[in-house]
Amino acid sequence: MIQYLGVDTGEDGSRGLIPPAHKMEEIERAIPVGKFALYYAAAQYIGLREALEVHCPSQSFPILALVMNQVCHRLSLEKAAAWVNSTPLAGWEGYKQHKVTRIALDNAIGKLCFVKNGIKSDVGLAIQRTMAEKCQKLNSEKRKYLFYDVTKVTYFGEKCNYSEKSYNTAYRGKWTIGVGFVISRENGFPVRCGAIPGSKNDTLTMEDLLAALEAWGYRNILMIIDKGLVSAQNVNSARKGGFHIICCCPETSNEVRNALSHWTDEDISKWENVVKRPSEGMVYAKGWKENMYGQSGLITLVQNPTQKAMEKSNRDTMISELNETTDKKRIKELKTALSSVVVKQRGRRGFKVDDNLVRQEELVDGRFLIFCTDQRISAKNAFRIYFQRDDIEKAIKSLKGETSLGPIRYQRPERIDAYITIVFLAYLLRAIVKFRLKKADFDMSVEQAVYELKNLTLVEFSYRGKVRWKLSRATKKQLLLMNAMSLDKLLQSAT
């Protein structure tokens, strides 16, 4: 009893129990509020509602409700309206209508992107730009690097300007929509997210993006891209737009294949070329200045000794098996796997393993190239910077996972654009939570923070004919987290 009611010391020094403030006559309902409050506090921290008021003043609350639904549940519009109305969101935001309807949510999507008199107005992109600028102010240093990647999502609906049948192995024969996503290297804040025709080759998606970023005032920034986006056209477009490119070079051209053997093992395998990998182990990295993809830059040859030994071992094992086996099916499989070193020959078997080709393969085992148009960056730093692109891969995974991008069922292109802005803003809230956790020295992921707060509940009960709210008892760890993320005052205001 003392633990829950507390001890009161009177004026005369006597001690007694404090009577409970309210006696619950009947509990009406209990609302899990920890995850919801965590993301709402992030929206407050970055000033999301204020930005929405600037661009969509009449629809700011319904759009905020859509974003909260996307980051918390991703319910259908009908269910989302009922869910939002069960939360304290209207009270926190001072929403005068108090109730949001499915029609209101649908109208809000229509205001984010619409076509009028044949002219498309994408208000969502303007919101994205505003929020990217707000995030930039949170960074301690000037933005220097951006990560860019493209992902595909399944499309369920009739054909539209974005939906195409994919030739990608994972989506072959399915209708897909491409989504291009840009995040900052500093804290992984989202910068821009937009739809791309599903069948459009990834190497053809950058020109429009670079033009858009340039229009937003981004120049002299290093774009870190996946090798699937590398082409001479993209590299040239980047340089014309005032951007630098850093990329891993796909082995699809003679200039790349020739550059892989630029250094001998003795030249590169020296202590001064050692670079520690982000995860574990080490590689050798040595660079030189030369033209590639029609642009001058720094070419860095990276050799992974562990991967080199593994590739040689695997190849030698297969060659040995190829020379010994008589199983025709297995011979066919091995010849396919060893196609780079197997040549035709007259005789009973009709083929042989070319020793010269094997030596050429051994020379480039465990090697790859990184190309950077900014020659001020050293070979070692080029490796370190490029392999931070793991952040964009995690961002894409989070975009398609926790923030539930796809599958997409909207029919009109403008509705798809509007929906992608909602997803962008949902991802933004996750990035802000991650930023605040780091700033408060909490050694936990966003998922761990959500899990820690999941049991926080607002209980609605009646007392003397009036409806009241009470927050469930919080643990010490929850209280610390609530204080760091500004949830304590927020949740107390709901009681």
C-alpha positions as CSV (number, residue, x, y, z in Angstrom):
1,M,0.0,0.0,0.0
2,I,2.8,2.4,0.9
3,Q,4.5,1.6,-2.4
4,Y,1.4,2.6,-4.5
5,L,-0.1,5.4,-2.3
6,G,3.0,7.0,-0.8
7,V,3.8,8.4,2.7
8,D,2.5,11.8,3.8
9,T,4.2,13.7,6.6
10,G,1.8,16.0,8.5
11,E,2.6,19.4,10.1
12,D,2.8,17.8,13.5
13,G,5.3,15.2,12.2
14,S,2.8,12.4,12.0
15,R,3.0,10.0,9.1
16,G,0.1,8.6,7.2
17,L,-1.0,7.3,3.8
18,I,-2.0,9.7,1.0
19,P,-5.5,8.8,-0.2
20,P,-5.8,7.9,-3.9
21,A,-6.7,11.0,-6.1
22,H,-9.4,9.1,-8.0
23,K,-11.3,6.0,-7.4
24,M,-12.0,4.0,-10.6
25,E,-15.7,3.2,-10.7
26,E,-15.6,1.6,-14.1
27,I,-12.8,1.1,-16.7
28,E,-14.0,2.0,-20.1
29,R,-11.0,1.0,-22.2
30,A,-7.2,0.8,-22.3
31,I,-5.1,2.2,-25.2
32,P,-1.5,1.1,-25.8
33,V,0.2,4.4,-26.2
34,G,4.0,3.9,-25.9
35,K,4.9,3.4,-29.6
36,F,2.3,6.1,-30.7
37,A,3.7,8.6,-28.2
38,L,7.3,7.9,-29.2
39,Y,6.7,8.7,-32.9
40,Y,4.4,11.6,-32.1
41,A,7.1,13.2,-29.9
42,A,9.5,12.8,-32.9
43,A,6.9,14.6,-35.1
44,Q,6.8,17.4,-32.6
45,Y,10.6,17.5,-32.4
46,I,11.1,18.0,-36.1
47,G,8.0,20.4,-36.4
48,L,6.1,18.2,-38.8
49,R,2.7,19.7,-38.1
50,E,4.0,23.2,-38.7
51,A,5.4,22.2,-42.1
52,L,2.1,20.6,-43.1
53,E,0.3,23.8,-42.1
54,V,2.5,25.7,-44.5
55,H,1.9,23.4,-47.5
56,C,-1.6,21.9,-46.7
57,P,-3.2,24.2,-44.1
58,S,-6.7,22.7,-44.4
59,Q,-5.4,19.1,-44.4
60,S,-2.5,19.2,-41.9
61,F,-4.2,17.1,-39.2
62,P,-5.5,14.3,-41.5
63,I,-2.1,14.1,-43.2
64,L,-0.4,13.8,-39.7
65,A,-2.9,11.1,-38.9
66,L,-2.0,9.2,-42.1
67,V,1.7,9.4,-41.2
68,M,1.1,8.2,-37.6
69,N,-1.0,5.3,-39.0
70,Q,1.7,4.4,-41.5
71,V,4.5,4.3,-38.9
72,C,2.4,2.5,-36.2
73,H,0.0,0.2,-38.0
74,R,-0.7,0.8,-41.7
75,L,-4.4,0.1,-41.4
76,S,-6.9,0.7,-44.2
77,L,-8.4,4.2,-44.3
78,E,-11.6,3.0,-42.7
79,K,-9.8,1.3,-39.8
80,A,-7.2,4.1,-39.6
81,A,-9.9,6.7,-39.0
82,A,-11.3,4.7,-36.1
83,W,-7.9,4.0,-34.7
84,V,-6.8,7.7,-34.8
85,N,-10.1,8.7,-33.1
86,S,-9.3,6.3,-30.2
87,T,-5.9,7.9,-29.6
88,P,-5.1,11.2,-27.8
89,L,-3.9,12.7,-31.1
90,A,-6.8,15.1,-31.6
91,G,-6.4,16.4,-28.0
92,W,-2.7,16.8,-28.3
93,E,-3.1,18.7,-31.6
94,G,-6.1,20.7,-30.6
95,Y,-8.0,19.4,-33.6
96,K,-11.4,21.1,-33.2
97,Q,-13.4,18.6,-35.1
98,H,-12.2,15.9,-32.7
99,K,-13.2,13.1,-35.1
100,V,-11.4,12.3,-38.3
101,T,-13.3,10.3,-41.0
102,R,-12.3,8.0,-43.8
103,I,-13.4,10.7,-46.3
104,A,-11.1,13.3,-44.6
105,L,-8.2,10.9,-44.8
106,D,-8.9,10.2,-48.5
107,N,-9.2,14.0,-49.2
108,A,-5.9,14.6,-47.5
109,I,-4.2,12.1,-49.9
110,G,-5.8,13.9,-52.8
111,K,-4.3,17.2,-51.6
112,L,-0.8,15.9,-51.4
113,C,-0.6,15.3,-55.2
114,F,-3.3,16.1,-57.7
115,V,-3.8,16.9,-61.4
116,K,-5.8,20.0,-62.4
117,N,-6.4,21.1,-65.9
118,G,-3.8,18.6,-67.1
119,I,-1.1,20.0,-64.7
120,K,0.3,17.9,-61.9
121,S,0.9,19.5,-58.5
122,D,3.0,17.4,-56.2
123,V,2.7,19.2,-52.8
124,G,4.3,16.1,-51.2
125,L,7.7,16.8,-52.8
126,A,7.5,20.4,-51.4
127,I,6.9,18.9,-48.0
128,Q,9.8,16.4,-48.5
129,R,12.1,19.4,-49.3
130,T,11.0,21.3,-46.2
131,M,11.6,18.4,-43.9
132,A,15.0,17.6,-45.5
133,E,16.0,21.2,-44.8
134,K,14.8,20.9,-41.2
135,C,16.8,17.7,-40.8
136,Q,19.9,19.5,-42.2
137,K,19.7,22.0,-39.3
138,L,20.0,19.1,-36.8
139,N,23.3,18.0,-38.4
140,S,26.5,19.3,-36.8
141,E,28.3,19.6,-40.1
142,K,27.6,20.7,-43.6
143,R,26.1,18.0,-45.7
144,K,28.8,16.4,-47.8
145,Y,27.5,12.9,-48.8
146,L,24.2,11.5,-50.0
147,F,23.3,7.8,-50.5
148,Y,21.0,6.9,-53.4
149,D,19.4,3.5,-54.3
150,V,16.4,2.1,-56.1
151,T,14.1,-0.6,-54.9
152,K,11.1,-2.4,-56.6
153,V,7.7,-2.9,-55.0
154,T,4.9,-5.1,-56.2
155,Y,1.9,-3.3,-57.7
156,F,-1.6,-4.6,-57.5
157,G,-3.9,-2.7,-59.9
158,E,-4.5,-1.7,-63.4
159,K,-1.6,-0.4,-65.6
160,C,-0.5,3.2,-64.9
161,N,2.5,5.3,-65.8
162,Y,4.6,3.8,-63.0
163,S,3.6,0.2,-63.2
164,E,5.5,-2.1,-65.6
165,K,6.2,-5.8,-65.8
166,S,9.6,-6.4,-64.2
167,Y,12.6,-8.2,-65.8
168,N,14.3,-8.4,-62.4
169,T,14.7,-12.1,-61.3
170,A,12.9,-11.5,-58.0
171,Y,9.9,-9.9,-59.6
172,R,9.9,-11.5,-63.1
173,G,6.6,-11.3,-64.8
174,K,5.0,-9.2,-61.9
175,W,3.8,-5.7,-62.1
176,T,6.2,-3.5,-60.2
177,I,6.8,0.2,-59.4
178,G,10.4,1.5,-58.8
179,V,11.1,3.8,-55.8
180,G,14.2,5.9,-55.7
181,F,15.4,6.9,-52.2
182,V,18.0,9.4,-51.1
183,I,19.3,9.7,-47.5
184,S,22.0,11.8,-45.9
185,R,25.2,10.2,-44.7
186,E,24.9,12.2,-41.5
187,N,22.3,10.5,-39.3
188,G,20.6,8.8,-42.2
189,F,17.9,11.5,-42.6
190,P,15.7,11.1,-45.7
191,V,16.1,13.7,-48.4
192,R,13.9,12.6,-51.3
193,C,11.7,9.6,-52.2
194,G,9.9,9.2,-55.5
195,A,8.2,6.7,-57.8
196,I,10.0,5.4,-61.0
197,P,8.5,3.3,-63.8
198,G,9.0,-0.3,-62.7
199,S,10.8,-1.6,-65.8
200,K,13.1,1.4,-66.1
201,N,16.7,0.3,-65.8
202,D,18.3,1.5,-62.6
203,T,21.1,3.2,-64.6
204,L,18.6,5.4,-66.2
205,T,17.0,6.8,-63.0
206,M,19.7,9.2,-61.9
207,E,19.5,12.0,-64.4
208,D,16.1,13.2,-63.3
209,L,17.0,12.8,-59.6
210,L,20.2,14.8,-60.0
211,A,18.3,17.6,-61.8
212,A,15.7,17.7,-59.0
213,L,18.4,17.8,-56.2
214,E,20.2,20.6,-58.1
215,A,17.0,22.6,-58.2
216,W,16.8,22.1,-54.4
217,G,20.2,23.7,-54.0
218,Y,22.3,20.6,-53.6
219,R,25.7,21.0,-55.3
220,N,29.3,19.8,-54.7
221,I,28.0,16.8,-52.9
222,L,29.3,13.3,-53.2
223,M,26.7,10.8,-54.3
224,I,27.3,7.2,-53.1
225,I,25.6,4.8,-55.4
226,D,25.3,1.0,-55.8
227,K,27.1,-0.6,-58.8
228,G,23.7,-1.4,-60.3
229,L,23.3,2.4,-60.9
230,V,26.8,2.9,-62.5
231,S,27.0,4.0,-66.1
232,A,29.0,6.5,-68.1
233,Q,25.8,8.5,-68.6
234,N,25.1,8.8,-64.9
235,V,28.7,9.7,-64.0
236,N,28.7,12.4,-66.7
237,S,25.3,13.7,-65.6
238,A,26.5,13.9,-62.1
239,R,29.6,15.9,-63.0
240,K,27.6,18.3,-65.2
241,G,25.2,18.9,-62.3
242,G,28.0,19.7,-59.9
243,F,27.9,16.3,-58.1
244,H,30.7,13.8,-57.4
245,I,30.2,10.1,-57.7
246,I,31.7,7.2,-55.7
247,C,30.8,3.7,-56.8
248,C,31.8,0.1,-57.0
249,C,32.6,-0.8,-60.7
250,P,30.7,-3.7,-62.2
251,E,32.8,-6.0,-64.3
252,T,30.9,-5.3,-67.5
253,S,33.5,-3.4,-69.5
254,N,37.1,-4.0,-70.6
255,E,38.4,-0.9,-68.8
256,V,37.2,-2.3,-65.5
257,R,38.5,-5.8,-66.2
258,N,41.9,-4.4,-67.2
259,A,42.1,-2.2,-64.2
260,L,41.5,-5.2,-61.9
261,S,45.0,-6.4,-62.7
262,H,46.7,-2.9,-62.5
263,W,48.7,-3.9,-59.4
264,T,50.4,-7.3,-58.7
265,D,49.8,-9.1,-55.4
266,E,53.2,-7.9,-54.3
267,D,52.4,-4.3,-55.1
268,I,49.1,-4.2,-53.2
269,S,49.7,-6.7,-50.3
270,K,51.7,-4.3,-48.1
271,W,51.1,-3.1,-44.6
272,E,50.7,0.6,-45.7
273,N,47.7,-0.5,-47.8
274,V,45.8,-2.2,-45.0
275,V,42.3,-0.9,-44.2
276,K,40.1,-2.4,-41.5
277,R,36.6,-3.4,-42.7
278,P,33.5,-1.9,-41.0
279,S,32.4,-5.3,-39.7
280,E,35.5,-7.4,-39.2
281,G,38.8,-8.4,-40.9
282,M,40.8,-6.3,-43.3
283,V,41.5,-5.6,-46.9
284,Y,44.3,-4.0,-49.0
285,A,43.4,-0.8,-50.9
286,K,45.7,1.1,-53.3
287,G,44.7,3.8,-55.8
288,W,45.8,5.7,-58.8
289,K,44.4,8.6,-60.9
290,E,43.0,7.7,-64.3
291,N,39.9,8.2,-66.5
292,M,37.0,5.8,-66.2
293,Y,33.4,6.2,-67.5
294,G,34.7,9.2,-69.5
295,Q,35.7,11.1,-66.4
296,S,38.9,11.6,-64.5
297,G,39.0,10.4,-61.0
298,L,40.6,8.1,-58.4
299,I,40.5,4.3,-59.1
300,T,41.0,2.3,-55.9
301,L,41.9,-1.4,-56.3
302,V,40.7,-3.4,-53.2
303,Q,41.9,-6.9,-52.5
304,N,40.3,-9.0,-49.8
305,P,42.8,-11.8,-48.9
306,T,40.1,-14.0,-47.3
307,Q,37.9,-13.8,-50.3
308,K,40.9,-14.4,-52.6
309,A,41.8,-17.6,-50.9
310,M,38.2,-18.8,-50.9
311,E,37.6,-18.1,-54.6
312,K,40.9,-19.9,-55.5
313,S,40.0,-22.8,-53.3
314,N,36.4,-23.1,-54.7
315,R,37.7,-22.9,-58.3
316,D,40.5,-25.5,-57.7
317,T,37.9,-27.9,-56.1
318,M,35.6,-27.6,-59.1
319,I,38.4,-28.1,-61.6
320,S,39.5,-31.2,-59.8
321,E,36.0,-32.6,-59.8
322,L,35.5,-31.7,-63.5
323,N,38.6,-33.7,-64.4
324,E,37.5,-36.7,-62.4
325,T,33.8,-37.1,-62.7
326,T,32.0,-39.0,-65.5
327,D,28.5,-37.8,-64.5
328,K,27.2,-35.9,-67.6
329,K,24.8,-33.8,-65.6
330,R,27.5,-32.8,-63.1
331,I,30.0,-32.1,-66.0
332,K,27.5,-29.7,-67.5
333,E,27.0,-27.9,-64.2
334,L,30.7,-27.6,-63.6
335,K,31.4,-26.3,-67.1
336,T,28.8,-23.6,-66.6
337,A,30.4,-22.6,-63.3
338,L,33.9,-22.6,-64.8
339,S,33.0,-21.0,-68.1
340,S,35.7,-18.3,-67.7
341,V,38.5,-21.0,-67.7
342,V,37.0,-23.8,-69.8
343,V,37.6,-23.8,-73.6
344,K,36.6,-26.2,-76.4
345,Q,39.1,-28.9,-77.5
346,R,39.1,-31.7,-79.9
347,G,38.9,-35.1,-78.3
348,R,36.7,-37.4,-76.4
349,R,35.6,-34.8,-73.8
350,G,35.5,-31.8,-76.2
351,F,36.8,-29.3,-73.7
352,K,39.8,-28.5,-71.4
353,V,40.7,-26.2,-68.6
354,D,43.0,-23.4,-69.9
355,D,45.9,-22.9,-67.5
356,N,46.6,-19.4,-68.8
357,L,43.0,-18.4,-68.1
358,V,43.2,-19.9,-64.6
359,R,46.3,-17.8,-63.9
360,Q,44.4,-14.7,-65.1
361,E,41.5,-15.5,-62.8
362,E,43.8,-16.1,-59.9
363,L,45.3,-12.6,-60.4
364,V,41.9,-10.9,-59.9
365,D,40.5,-13.2,-57.2
366,G,39.1,-11.3,-54.3
367,R,39.5,-8.0,-56.1
368,F,37.1,-5.2,-57.0
369,L,37.3,-1.5,-58.0
370,I,36.0,1.7,-56.4
371,F,35.8,4.8,-58.6
372,C,35.5,8.3,-57.2
373,T,35.4,11.5,-59.3
374,D,36.6,13.5,-56.3
375,Q,40.4,13.1,-56.5
376,R,40.9,14.7,-53.1
377,I,39.7,11.6,-51.4
378,S,42.4,9.0,-50.6
379,A,42.1,5.3,-51.6
380,K,41.6,4.2,-48.0
381,N,38.8,6.8,-47.4
382,A,37.2,5.9,-50.7
383,F,36.8,2.4,-49.4
384,R,35.5,3.6,-46.0
385,I,33.0,6.0,-47.5
386,Y,31.6,3.6,-50.1
387,F,31.0,0.8,-47.5
388,Q,29.0,3.1,-45.4
389,R,26.4,2.6,-48.1
390,D,25.2,-0.2,-45.9
391,D,23.2,2.6,-44.3
392,I,21.0,3.0,-47.5
393,E,20.5,-0.7,-47.7
394,K,19.2,-0.7,-44.1
395,A,17.1,2.3,-44.9
396,I,15.5,0.5,-47.9
397,K,14.9,-2.5,-45.7
398,S,13.3,-0.3,-43.1
399,L,11.3,1.5,-45.7
400,K,9.8,-1.8,-47.0
401,G,9.6,-3.3,-43.5
402,E,8.8,-1.2,-40.5
403,T,7.2,1.7,-42.5
404,S,5.4,-0.7,-44.8
405,L,6.2,0.6,-48.3
406,G,4.2,-1.7,-50.7
407,P,2.6,-3.6,-52.0
408,I,0.9,-0.6,-53.7
409,R,-2.8,-0.7,-54.6
410,Y,-3.5,2.9,-55.7
411,Q,-4.5,3.2,-59.3
412,R,-3.6,6.8,-60.3
413,P,0.0,8.0,-60.5
414,E,-0.7,11.0,-58.4
415,R,-2.2,8.8,-55.6
416,I,1.0,6.7,-55.7
417,D,3.1,9.9,-55.4
418,A,1.0,11.0,-52.4
419,Y,1.3,7.6,-50.7
420,I,5.1,7.6,-51.2
421,T,5.3,11.0,-49.4
422,I,3.4,9.5,-46.5
423,V,5.9,6.7,-46.4
424,F,8.8,9.2,-46.6
425,L,7.4,11.1,-43.6
426,A,6.9,7.8,-41.6
427,Y,10.5,6.9,-42.3
428,L,11.5,10.4,-41.2
429,L,9.9,9.9,-37.8
430,R,11.9,6.6,-37.3
431,A,15.1,8.5,-38.3
432,I,14.3,11.2,-35.7
433,V,13.7,8.6,-33.0
434,K,17.1,7.0,-33.8
435,F,18.8,10.5,-33.8
436,R,17.3,11.3,-30.4
437,L,18.3,8.0,-28.9
438,K,21.9,8.5,-30.0
439,K,21.8,12.1,-28.8
440,A,20.6,11.0,-25.3
441,D,23.3,8.2,-25.2
442,F,20.7,5.4,-25.2
443,D,22.4,2.3,-26.5
444,M,19.3,0.8,-28.2
445,S,17.8,0.6,-31.6
446,V,14.4,2.1,-32.6
447,E,12.9,-1.4,-32.4
448,Q,14.2,-1.8,-28.8
449,A,12.8,1.5,-27.8
450,V,9.4,0.6,-29.2
451,Y,9.5,-2.7,-27.4
452,E,10.5,-1.1,-24.1
453,L,7.6,1.3,-24.3
454,K,5.0,-1.2,-25.6
455,N,3.3,-1.8,-22.2
456,L,2.6,1.9,-21.6
457,T,-1.1,2.2,-21.6
458,L,-3.7,5.0,-21.1
459,V,-6.7,3.7,-19.1
460,E,-10.0,5.5,-19.6
461,F,-12.3,5.2,-16.5
462,S,-15.3,6.9,-15.0
463,Y,-15.2,8.8,-11.7
464,R,-18.2,10.6,-10.3
465,G,-19.9,10.6,-13.7
466,K,-16.9,12.0,-15.5
467,V,-14.5,10.3,-17.9
468,R,-10.9,10.5,-16.9
469,W,-7.6,9.1,-18.1
470,K,-4.7,7.5,-16.2
471,L,-1.3,6.4,-17.4
472,S,-0.2,2.9,-16.4
473,R,2.7,2.6,-13.9
474,A,6.0,2.9,-15.7
475,T,9.3,1.1,-14.9
476,K,12.5,2.9,-14.1
477,K,13.9,2.3,-17.6
478,Q,10.6,3.5,-19.2
479,L,10.7,6.6,-17.1
480,L,14.3,7.4,-18.2
481,L,13.4,6.8,-21.8
482,M,10.2,8.8,-21.5
483,N,12.2,11.7,-20.1
484,A,14.9,11.6,-22.8
485,M,12.3,11.4,-25.6
486,S,10.0,14.1,-24.1
487,L,7.2,11.6,-23.5
488,D,6.7,12.3,-19.8
489,K,4.9,15.6,-20.2
490,L,3.2,14.5,-23.3
491,L,1.6,11.5,-21.7
492,Q,0.8,13.3,-18.5
493,S,-1.1,15.9,-20.6
494,A,-3.4,13.1,-21.8
495,T,-4.4,12.1,-18.2
